[in-house]
Amino acid sequence: MWQIKGSIPRLGSGRMVEQLIDMGDAAVALDNDLRRDFIRDIIRSDLSEGRVSEVITRFPPEPNGYLHIGHAKSICLNFGVAEEFGGRCNLRFDDTNPTKEEQEYIDAIIDDVRWLGFDWGEHLYYTSDYFEQLYDWAVHLIKAGDAFVDDLSAEEIRAHRGTLKEPGRNSPYRDRPISENLELFQQMRAGEFRDGERVLRAKIDMASGNINMRDPVLYRILHAHHPRTGDAWCIYPTYDFAHGQSDAIECVTHSLCTLEFEDHRPLYDWLVERLPTNARPRQYEFAKLSVGYSGISLGKRRLRQLVQDGVVRGWDDPRMPTLSALRRRGTPPEAIRDFAKKVGIAKAENLIEPALLDHCIRDHLNRHALRRMAVLRPLKVVIENFPEDRVEDMQVANGPEPGMGMREVPFSRELFIEQTDFMEDPPKKFFRLAPGREVRLRSAYFITCTDVVKDSNGEVVELRCTYDPETRGGDAPDGRKVKGTLHWVSAQHALPAEIRLYEPLFTEPIPGRDGDFLNDIDRGSLDVLSGCRLEPSLANVDLGKAVQFERQGYFATDPDSKTGALVFNRTIGLRDSWGKTGKG
């Protein structure tokens, strides 16, 4: 599969980006039915050689924040390969840290995965469903001499662990008798110790070249209320212990993880091999998704900080890289799935240009989004020879495809056009409205500017024009041509609206790479336009559904909209690639 490789903060010119995108489109078209990557090759081999009979994958998010665009790659991969090979994908919440997890995050994750178009059927699971089994397996390790209760503090454990160049040191409690370990572990479960006072560790090899194998912690004490189990437990398994064993309980055949878990795979296998599980899942790693200027490299903890510190309006602020933010901004889920397909699956880490995501969004919307007219910075136009009491309904196409139909847009004596569509003293190649110049109003009439009205500061506030009644909806009967076509709305019928224009939240492709990530925030990334005017049909657009404002870009209704006070977010421009990346 095609992808932009290497840690590249920028790709040269905008034309280069377009060429690479075209190459990606060609590759996807050629390989649309038979996708190839190393994960799919492994699955094909496992099926053909009889190592597995049914492909079972899982998407296992930790409910400590909202999902972001990086998670979309894993979602599309896990659910995608399961569907392609006739298997199933489980949605499992890794809810082993009650101090950071909330029901809000669980609900948001479920909504996001469904929004992307995937369904897990009856296979919704929680690691907390397996707490009793995991505890029993921990006891099994203790009885086998493969785990021990350690009294060292977290700081002391780190000090004993050693470095990449030096081996670690055994804990003084490593050789406790099995009976004592069993009793202490039972006391840990009974709540007889304080947080951090004791942990359960695997007994592996403190001299291992893989630090993850140096007697890792399997259980820790946390006296915290759990969203699902309440106060039933005060000890919780670590990710390393719970992950592989949960896979085994669910009979997962291919545990697909990002590359940061590659060094954890020996521990994954070590635990599975020593426990009486009914399945032997295998872990495979792939490169995680990184998109320049998005902030997903910061991780959920710092994204949460942006929300808690009020830098953004919430997890679904359209400047955030979260899936809920993309949805609020009007991004179609089909575009994200297409983006994940174009990026592909590989082992090498790479930084993807946001121009590629922009392309996927724009490509889908260009084919499917309805066209509407909206004036963001209104300039009043009075057509002096149009009757004051007349309103005409103009037939305007809903989009470029014939099947998209037509709509009626009211036309009256007083209109609004964009301020930027008029210049009193225009340069040579300015083809829009100017004194004495004739232009076409989209699907309506030719008009000519005859006079300019200014306020006391000399600012243009109104244009006086005339129209040619013989040019309704088409060309002039005498064959004369005009070079400018403007969008417009009837002042009498226009809907007032607030329009929010978003730029990337970060000014650097990898925020915080050279210091505090907060220094890389663009404090002017949101521009709110009030006093905008929209054609009447925009009152009925579904929440979050993007439409094209002709000549402006794609915009979606925001949940802040109320009756008589519409709010729209800009999804993406028609040509630019999120403005500040300079790839337009």
C-alpha positions in Angstrom: 0.0 0.0 0.0 1.2 3.5 -0.7 2.2 5.8 2.1 4.3 8.9 2.7 7.4 7.5 4.5 10.0 9.0 6.8 9.9 11.7 9.5 9.1 14.6 7.2 7.8 17.8 8.8 6.8 19.0 5.3 6.6 17.7 1.8 8.1 20.2 -0.7 5.5 21.9 -2.9 1.7 21.6 -3.0 2.1 20.1 -6.5 4.3 17.4 -5.0 1.6 16.6 -2.5 -1.0 16.4 -5.2 1.2 14.0 -7.3 1.7 11.7 -4.3 -2.0 11.7 -3.6 -2.7 10.8 -7.2 -0.2 8.0 -6.9 -2.0 6.8 -3.8 -5.4 6.9 -5.5 -4.0 4.8 -8.4 -2.5 2.3 -6.0 -5.7 1.9 -4.1 -7.7 1.5 -7.3 -5.3 -1.2 -8.6 -5.3 -3.1 -5.3 -8.8 -2.4 -4.1 -10.0 -6.0 -3.9 -6.8 -7.7 -2.8 -5.0 -5.5 -0.2 -1.5 -6.6 0.7 0.5 -5.8 3.9 2.5 -8.0 6.3 -0.4 -8.4 8.7 -2.8 -9.7 6.0 0.0 -11.9 4.6 0.4 -13.5 8.1 -3.3 -14.1 8.4 -3.5 -15.6 4.9 -0.6 -17.9 5.8 -2.2 -18.9 9.2 -5.5 -19.8 7.5 -4.0 -21.6 4.5 -1.7 -23.7 6.7 -4.4 -24.5 9.3 -2.8 -22.7 12.3 -6.2 -20.9 12.8 -9.7 -21.7 11.6 -11.3 -18.4 12.4 -9.8 -15.0 12.6 -10.5 -13.2 15.8 -9.1 -9.7 16.5 -9.9 -7.1 19.1 -9.8 -3.3 19.5 -8.8 -2.8 23.2 -8.9 0.9 24.2 -8.3 2.2 27.7 -11.3 4.3 28.7 -9.1 7.2 30.0 -9.9 9.7 27.2 -11.4 10.1 23.8 -10.2 8.3 20.7 -8.2 10.3 18.2 -7.3 9.9 14.5 -4.4 7.6 15.4 -6.8 5.1 16.9 -8.8 5.1 13.6 -5.9 3.2 11.9 -6.1 0.4 14.6 -9.9 0.3 14.4 -9.9 0.0 10.7 -7.2 -2.6 10.7 -8.7 -4.8 13.5 -12.3 -4.6 12.3 -11.2 -4.6 8.6 -9.2 -7.8 8.6 -11.8 -9.6 10.7 -14.4 -8.7 8.1 -12.1 -9.5 5.1 -11.3 -13.0 6.4 -14.8 -13.9 7.6 -13.9 -13.6 11.3 -14.9 -11.2 14.1 -13.5 -8.3 16.0 -14.2 -7.8 19.7 -14.5 -4.4 21.3 -12.8 -4.7 24.7 -12.2 -2.0 27.2 -8.9 -2.3 29.1 -10.4 -0.9 32.3 -7.7 -1.7 34.8 -6.9 1.8 36.1 -9.9 3.2 37.9 -8.1 6.4 38.8 -8.2 7.6 35.2 -11.3 5.9 33.7 -14.8 7.3 33.4 -18.1 6.1 31.9 -18.0 9.3 29.7 -15.0 7.9 27.9 -16.6 4.4 27.5 -19.7 5.9 26.0 -17.7 8.2 23.7 -15.5 5.3 22.4 -18.6 3.2 21.6 -20.1 6.1 19.7 -16.9 6.7 17.8 -16.4 3.1 16.7 -20.0 2.9 15.6 -19.7 6.2 13.8 -16.7 4.9 11.8 -19.0 2.2 10.5 -18.0 -0.9 12.5 -20.0 -3.3 14.7 -18.9 -5.9 17.2 -22.3 -7.5 17.6 -22.5 -9.3 20.9 -18.8 -9.2 21.4 -18.5 -6.2 23.7 -16.2 -7.0 26.7 -14.4 -5.4 29.6 -11.2 -6.5 31.2 -13.0 -6.0 34.5 -15.2 -9.0 33.4 -12.1 -11.1 33.9 -10.8 -9.8 37.2 -11.7 -13.1 39.1 -10.0 -15.2 36.4 -7.0 -13.0 36.3 -6.6 -13.2 40.1 -6.8 -17.0 39.9 -4.1 -17.0 37.3 -1.9 -14.8 39.4 -2.3 -17.3 42.2 -1.3 -20.0 39.7 1.9 -18.1 38.9 2.7 -17.8 42.7 2.1 -21.5 43.2 4.4 -22.3 40.3 7.2 -20.1 41.7 6.8 -17.6 38.8 5.6 -14.6 40.9 6.2 -13.1 44.3 4.9 -10.3 46.5 7.4 -7.4 46.7 7.6 -4.8 49.5 9.9 -2.4 47.6 8.4 1.0 46.8 7.9 2.1 43.2 11.1 4.2 43.4 13.1 1.3 44.8 11.8 -1.0 42.1 13.0 1.5 39.4 16.4 1.7 41.2 16.8 -2.1 41.2 15.8 -2.4 37.5 19.1 -1.3 36.1 19.7 0.4 32.7 20.0 -0.6 29.1 23.7 -1.2 29.7 23.6 -2.6 33.3 21.6 -5.5 34.6 19.1 -5.1 37.4 19.3 -6.4 41.0 17.1 -8.9 42.6 14.6 -7.7 45.1 15.4 -8.8 48.7 11.9 -10.3 48.8 12.3 -12.3 45.6 12.8 -15.6 47.3 9.9 -15.5 49.8 8.3 -18.9 50.3 5.4 -19.6 48.1 3.1 -19.9 51.2 4.1 -16.5 52.4 3.5 -15.0 48.9 0.0 -16.6 48.7 -0.9 -15.2 52.1 0.4 -11.7 51.3 -1.4 -11.7 48.0 -4.7 -12.6 49.7 -4.1 -9.8 52.2 -3.5 -7.4 49.3 -6.9 -8.4 47.8 -8.6 -8.0 51.3 -7.5 -4.4 51.5 -5.1 -4.8 54.4 -2.3 -2.7 52.8 -2.1 0.9 51.6 -1.7 2.0 48.0 1.8 1.2 46.8 2.8 -0.7 50.0 3.2 -4.0 48.1 3.0 -5.3 44.5 2.9 -8.7 42.8 5.8 -9.2 40.4 6.7 -11.9 37.9 9.9 -13.8 38.7 11.8 -13.8 35.4 15.3 -12.5 34.9 16.7 -9.2 36.4 19.7 -9.6 34.0 17.6 -9.7 30.8 18.5 -7.5 28.0 14.8 -6.6 27.7 14.0 -4.4 30.7 10.3 -5.5 30.4 11.4 -9.0 31.5 13.1 -7.8 34.6 10.5 -9.0 37.1 7.7 -6.8 35.9 4.8 -5.7 38.2 1.6 -7.8 37.6 -0.7 -6.3 40.3 -0.7 -3.1 42.3 -2.9 -1.8 45.1 -5.3 1.0 44.2 -8.1 1.9 46.7 -10.2 3.5 44.1 -13.8 3.2 42.9 -14.1 1.4 39.6 -16.8 2.5 37.1 -18.0 -1.1 36.7 -16.9 -3.1 39.7 -17.4 -0.4 42.3 -15.4 -1.1 45.4 -15.2 -4.9 45.0 -11.5 -4.7 44.2 -8.6 -2.8 45.6 -5.9 -4.6 43.6 -5.8 -4.2 39.8 -3.8 -6.1 37.1 -1.3 -4.1 35.0 -1.7 -3.8 31.3 1.1 -6.3 30.6 -0.6 -9.0 32.7 -4.2 -8.3 31.7 -3.8 -7.8 28.0 -2.5 -11.2 26.8 -4.7 -13.1 29.2 -7.8 -11.2 28.1 -6.9 -12.1 24.5 -6.6 -15.7 25.6 -10.0 -15.7 27.3 -11.6 -14.3 24.2 -9.6 -16.8 21.9 -8.1 -13.9 20.0 -5.9 -15.3 17.2 -4.1 -12.1 16.1 -3.4 -9.5 18.7 -2.5 -6.4 16.7 -0.6 -3.7 18.5 1.4 -0.6 17.7 5.2 -0.8 17.7 5.7 0.6 21.2 4.5 -2.9 22.4 7.1 -4.8 20.4 9.4 -5.0 23.4 6.5 -6.3 25.5 5.9 -9.3 23.3 8.3 -11.6 25.1 6.5 -10.9 28.3 3.1 -11.5 26.5 4.3 -14.9 25.3 6.0 -15.8 28.7 2.7 -15.3 30.6 0.5 -17.1 28.0 2.9 -20.0 28.0 2.8 -20.4 31.8 -0.9 -20.1 32.4 -3.6 -22.7 31.8 -5.4 -20.8 29.1 -7.6 -22.4 26.4 -6.0 -20.4 23.6 -2.5 -19.2 22.6 -2.9 -15.8 20.9 0.0 -14.2 19.1 0.9 -10.5 19.1 2.0 -8.6 16.0 3.1 -5.0 15.9 2.6 -2.3 13.2 3.6 1.4 13.0 1.2 3.8 14.7 -0.3 6.6 12.8 1.2 10.1 13.2 -0.3 13.1 11.4 1.6 16.3 11.3 0.2 19.3 13.2 -2.6 17.2 14.8 -1.1 16.7 18.3 -1.9 13.0 18.5 1.8 12.4 19.3 1.1 14.1 22.7 -1.0 11.2 23.9 -4.3 11.3 25.8 -2.8 12.7 29.0 -1.7 16.0 27.4 -4.9 16.1 25.2 -6.8 15.9 28.5 -4.7 18.7 29.8 -5.8 20.9 26.9 -9.4 20.2 27.9 -8.9 20.7 31.6 -6.9 23.9 31.2 -9.5 25.4 28.9 -7.2 25.7 25.9 -9.9 24.1 23.9 -13.7 23.9 24.5 -13.8 20.2 25.1 -12.7 16.8 23.7 -14.8 17.5 20.7 -13.5 20.9 20.0 -13.0 20.8 16.2 -9.3 21.7 16.6 -8.7 18.6 18.5 -7.5 15.4 16.8 -10.2 13.3 18.4 -12.7 11.4 16.3 -15.6 13.2 18.1 -13.9 16.5 17.1 -13.7 15.4 13.5 -17.3 14.3 13.6 -18.4 17.7 15.0 -16.4 19.4 12.3 -18.3 17.5 9.7 -15.7 15.0 8.6 -17.4 12.0 7.0 -16.4 8.6 8.4 -15.9 7.3 4.9 -13.1 9.8 4.5 -11.3 8.5 7.6 -11.6 4.9 6.4 -10.2 5.9 3.1 -7.4 7.8 4.8 -6.5 4.7 6.8 -6.5 2.6 3.6 -4.2 5.0 1.8 -1.8 5.2 4.8 -1.5 1.4 4.8 0.1 -0.9 7.3 3.9 -1.1 7.7 6.6 -1.6 10.3 8.4 1.8 9.7 7.3 4.8 11.7 6.2 7.7 9.5 4.8 11.2 9.8 1.8 11.6 7.5 1.2 15.0 5.9 -2.2 16.5 6.8 -2.6 17.2 3.1 -3.5 13.5 2.6 -6.2 13.5 5.3 -7.5 16.8 3.7 -7.6 15.2 0.3 -9.6 12.2 1.6 -12.1 14.5 3.3 -12.4 16.8 0.3 -12.7 14.0 -2.2 -15.6 12.4 -0.4 -17.4 15.7 0.2 -16.9 16.9 -3.4 -18.8 13.9 -4.6 -21.6 13.7 -1.9 -22.1 17.1 -0.2 -25.0 19.3 -1.1 -24.3 22.7 -2.5 -25.7 25.8 -0.7 -25.1 29.5 -0.8 -23.8 31.4 2.3 -22.4 34.9 2.6 -19.8 35.1 5.4 -19.0 38.8 5.3 -22.1 40.4 3.9 -22.2 43.4 1.6 -25.7 44.7 0.8 -26.9 45.0 -2.8 -30.0 46.8 -3.8 -31.3 46.1 -7.4 -33.1 49.3 -8.1 -35.0 48.1 -11.2 -36.3 45.0 -9.5 -39.8 45.5 -8.0 -39.8 45.9 -4.3 -42.7 43.5 -3.6 -41.5 40.7 -5.9 -39.9 37.5 -4.8 -38.8 34.9 -7.4 -37.9 31.3 -6.7 -34.7 30.4 -8.6 -34.0 26.8 -9.5 -30.5 26.0 -8.2 -28.7 22.6 -8.5 -28.1 20.7 -5.3 -24.8 19.4 -6.6 -22.7 18.4 -9.6 -24.3 15.0 -10.0 -27.6 14.8 -12.0 -29.3 12.7 -9.3 -28.8 15.3 -6.6 -31.8 17.3 -7.9 -32.7 20.9 -7.7 -33.9 23.3 -5.0 -35.7 26.7 -5.0 -33.8 29.7 -3.6 -35.7 33.0 -3.1 -34.5 36.1 -5.0 -35.6 39.6 -4.1 -34.7 43.3 -4.6 -32.2 43.4 -1.7 -29.4 40.8 -1.6 -26.1 40.1 0.2 -22.9 39.3 -1.6 -19.4 38.8 -0.2 -17.4 41.9 0.6 -14.5 40.4 -1.2 -16.5 40.1 -4.4 -16.5 43.9 -4.8 -13.6 46.3 -5.4 -14.1 50.0 -6.1 -10.8 50.3 -8.0 -10.0 46.7 -9.1 -6.7 45.4 -10.5 -6.6 44.1 -14.1 -7.4 40.5 -13.3 -10.2 41.1 -10.8 -13.3 39.7 -12.6 -15.9 40.2 -9.9 -18.2 43.2 -9.2 -16.9 46.8 -9.6 -18.5 50.1 -10.6 -19.9 49.9 -14.1 -19.1 46.2 -14.4 -21.6 43.4 -15.1 -21.4 39.9 -13.4 -23.7 36.9 -13.1 -25.5 35.9 -9.9 -25.4 32.2 -9.5 -28.6 30.6 -11.2 -30.2 34.1 -11.2 -29.5 37.3 -13.3 -26.8 39.5 -14.7 -26.4 42.6 -12.5 -24.4 45.8 -13.1 -23.1 48.0 -10.3 -24.3 51.6 -10.8 -23.5 53.3 -7.5 -21.6 52.8 -4.3 -22.8 53.9 -0.8 -20.3 54.6 1.9 -20.5 55.4 5.6 -18.9 58.3 7.4 -15.6 56.5 7.6 -15.5 56.0 3.8 -16.3 52.3 4.1 -18.5 50.7 1.4 -21.8 49.6 3.0 -24.1 49.2 0.1 -24.1 48.8 -3.7 -26.8 50.0 -6.1 -27.2 47.8 -9.1 -29.5 47.1 -12.0 -30.4 43.6 -13.4 -31.2 42.3 -16.9 -34.5 40.4 -16.7 -33.6 38.6 -19.9 -30.8 36.7 -18.3 -32.7 34.6 -15.7 -30.9 31.4 -14.9 -28.6 31.5 -18.0 -26.8 33.6 -20.5 -27.8 36.8 -22.1 -29.9 36.4 -25.3 -27.6 38.8 -27.2 -24.7 36.5 -26.5 -22.7 38.9 -24.3 -20.4 37.2 -21.8 -19.4 38.0 -18.2 -16.3 36.6 -16.5 -17.5 36.7 -12.9 -20.2 34.5 -11.2 -21.1 35.4 -7.6 -23.0 33.6 -4.9 -25.7 35.5 -3.0 -28.6 35.3 -0.6 -31.8 37.3 -0.4 -31.7 39.8 2.4 -35.4 39.3 3.2 -35.1 35.5 3.5 -31.5 35.0 4.8 -30.8 33.1 8.0 -28.4 34.8 10.5 -25.6 32.5 11.5 -22.3 32.3 13.3 -19.5 30.7 11.3 -16.4 29.2 13.1 -13.3 29.0 11.0 -10.6 26.6 12.3 -6.9 26.4 11.6 -4.6 23.7 13.1 -4.2 24.0 16.8 -0.5 23.6 16.6 2.2 25.5 14.7 4.7 22.6 14.6 4.2 19.2 13.0 5.3 17.5 16.2 4.2 19.7 19.1 6.7 19.8 22.0 9.6 18.3 20.1 11.8 21.3 21.0 10.3 22.1 24.4 7.0 22.7 26.1 4.1 21.7 23.7 2.0 24.6 25.0 4.5 26.9 23.3 3.5 25.4 20.0 -0.2 26.3 20.3 -1.7 28.8 17.8 -3.8 31.0 20.0 -5.5 32.4 16.9 -6.6 29.0 15.6 -10.3 29.9 15.9 -11.9 32.8 14.0 -15.6 33.4 14.8 -17.6 35.3 12.2 -20.9 36.7 13.3 -23.5 38.4 11.2 -23.2 35.8 8.4 -26.2 35.2 6.1 -27.4 31.8 4.8 -29.9 30.7 2.2 -33.2 29.4 3.9 -32.7 25.7 3.1 -29.7 25.6 5.5 -32.2 25.6 8.4 -32.9 22.0 7.7 -29.4 20.5 7.4 -28.8 17.5 9.7 -26.6 18.1 12.7 -22.9 17.5 11.8 -23.6 16.9 8.1 -21.3 18.9 5.9 -22.5 20.9 2.9 -20.5 23.0 0.5 -21.0 26.7 0.8 -20.4 27.6 -2.8 -16.9 29.2 -3.4 -16.3 29.1 0.4 -15.6 25.5 1.4 -17.4 22.7 3.3 -19.2 23.5 6.5 -21.2 21.5 9.1 -23.9 22.5 11.6 -22.7 22.6 15.2 -24.6 21.3 18.3 -24.5 24.9 19.6 -27.1 25.8 16.9 -30.5 26.8 18.2 -33.7 27.9 16.5 -33.0 31.2 14.8 -29.3 31.1 15.7 -27.4 28.7 13.5 -23.8 27.8 14.1 -21.6 26.2 11.4 -18.1 24.9 11.6 -15.7 24.9 8.6 -14.9 21.3 7.8 -12.3 22.0 5.2 -11.6 24.6 2.4 -12.0 24.0 -1.3 -8.4 24.2 -2.2 -6.2 24.8 0.9 -4.8 22.1 3.1 -5.7 23.5 6.6 -4.2 26.9 5.7 -1.0 27.0 7.7 0.6 23.9 6.3 1.0 25.8 3.0 0.0 23.0 0.8 -3.0 24.6 -1.0 
